[in-house]
Amino acid sequence: FTSPPRSFFMDVPDHVLYTVGSCVLAIGCVGIIGNLLVLYAFYRYSFLKTPANYFIMNLAASDFLMSATQAPVCFFNSMHKEWVLGDAGCNFYAFCGALFGITSMMTLLAISVDRYCVITKPLQSLKRSTKKRSYIIIMFVWLYSLGWSVCPLFGWSSYIPEGLMISCTWDYVSYSPSNRSYTMLLCWCVFFIPLMIIFHCYLFMFLTIRSTGSTSKRKKSSSQSIKNEWKLAKVAFVAIVVYVVSWSPYACVTLIAWAGYARVLTPYSKSVPAVIAKASAIHNPIIYAIIHPSYRYCKFTLNTLLLYSDIFEVKLIHCWIVGHFNLNYFISAWIPIFLAI
């Protein structure tokens, strides 16, 4: 069974393992429920199936799969206080985490580029924006993510238990040419370069909106349309910022190890950033439901509003107990996620 050198181990109190595992499970449950609601809304209402919305659907799918494959396994191992699923289980767990995590990042990149095209080149985007084109982009996103995820399975780096030994990831702690090259290229190709492209897209979207507001040559309807698209782009930008903030600590840890200082990293410093990173799967449904421009025009009951503001707290259970919870009505409350996107 592949595992890190003994120098990377330390005694961890049982209650810490139980606490971390329980937190991961709670995060996973929220991610599963929230993203399932988004997917159900997309499936239930045909008018939501626009080319741009397919990217939102793909993001929800990857986040759902991330939560479903990572949280239960991590919780199960935390109850046993070590990784108990063997080498094959470790490979599968880490492969899924890499595949779905990279897919989410690439999907956010696709959303940014799509918003960029709509705002800066509206006429061309109308001709190119088709469901077939969205399918092709989504397929490329998955193939690109798959390519990076399978590399450790074929000898370029490897998947090993990490941190508290209740989860697995690629081997970024071993100071070998294979591991260092994979870590550096992975960070650049799935994190830093996409971030630079996203920054470029939003910079030019901002400049376009600024020029639209200052010129009097544009038609009023065209100007208003672009401003509406900019509002939607800002919602996507919030989701991107939250995603980047979630994954940045993990990226810093891997780069510290890449620089040759892996021994200064404790199990806690490696596991906590991993938990924060995987928690990114719960953010997008909440973000799109709360700050989307169409949200303010919808009428909800008090219980539905409480579900939005505190979705993972006891108010959700309260709605079930008092009998005010209606599945179709609750799902309809998430429809603003997709309107005008």
Order of alpha helices (4+ residues) and beta strands (2+ residues): alpha-alpha-alpha-alpha-alpha-beta-beta-alpha-alpha-alpha-alpha-alpha-alpha-alpha-alpha
